[in-house]
Amino acid sequence: MSAVMNEVSAEATDAKKLEKIAHENNKLHKRLCRLVGQAIGDFNMIEDGDKVMVCLSGGKDSYALLDILMTLRERAPIHFDIVAVNLDQKQPNFPAEVLPAYLDKLGIQYHIENQDTYSIVKRLIPEGKTTCSLCSRLRRGILYRVADELGCNKIALGHHRDDILETFFLNMFFGAKIKGMPAKLVSDDGKHMVIRPLAYVKEADTERYAEVKGFPIIPCDLCGSQENLQRKQIKAMLRDWEKKHPGRVENIFSSLTTVVPSHLMDRDLFGFKDLKTDGVPNPNGDIAFDEEPCSTPVANTISLTQL
């Protein structure tokens, strides 16, 4: 009798665990839908009648992007079409059958573009050097052409919040400029609108979502195996900050949406040369003393009479 009761108790415990997991997974899906929907709304990324080309690399982020956009398309008060596009760059051992099989199951329109950019990159970039820059330029040019051929007026990329922050610091540390990765941008040829619906989504959430959904992940052997990438150093720095100082990374990301040109030093962005005093109070002007968050703690101050 005791053995039976123990077995029943164990089954009840397992059922509760499964219920909790299902609840957390549902919360994750809702959070992703909310954040992606918020980003689309904030930046007016998708409008009625759009045809969106979702670039699918086979990585966790682009899978999550496609999955969430398909969900939102069913709920949206507007109509927009989705075309999943993968660029097969002919990397060695690339499992070319994985994505078509996955997309066939989804029943979604898709296109596989075959271009041997791998050989070009390996021929032009010395061994051990970062291939990302050239690979990205070649890939982007091909995708622009494919978007035209498919009649897509929006190109959706799977960059998330962490990608945006990493790019910001890469440009600051190694490019000496304040430049990030915008949620919405017109291409340099002026013909294509690039959008990043995952702009508000943390990488940790796409990682977990990929596990929950069981996406057939395809690793990138061209650049993903390079251990000397500067981006990896930045990623490690941000993760260390988040671990030691919770909230710091969130504040940095928020700062990208609250820029005060008058308090930077870009002479083209703000008219410092023509700046004059006019006697009119300006809430955005300089202040005599720092605000409380930056002030020196009273306990650490030293009286002038002590010097």
Disulfide bonds with the S-S distance in Angstrom:
none
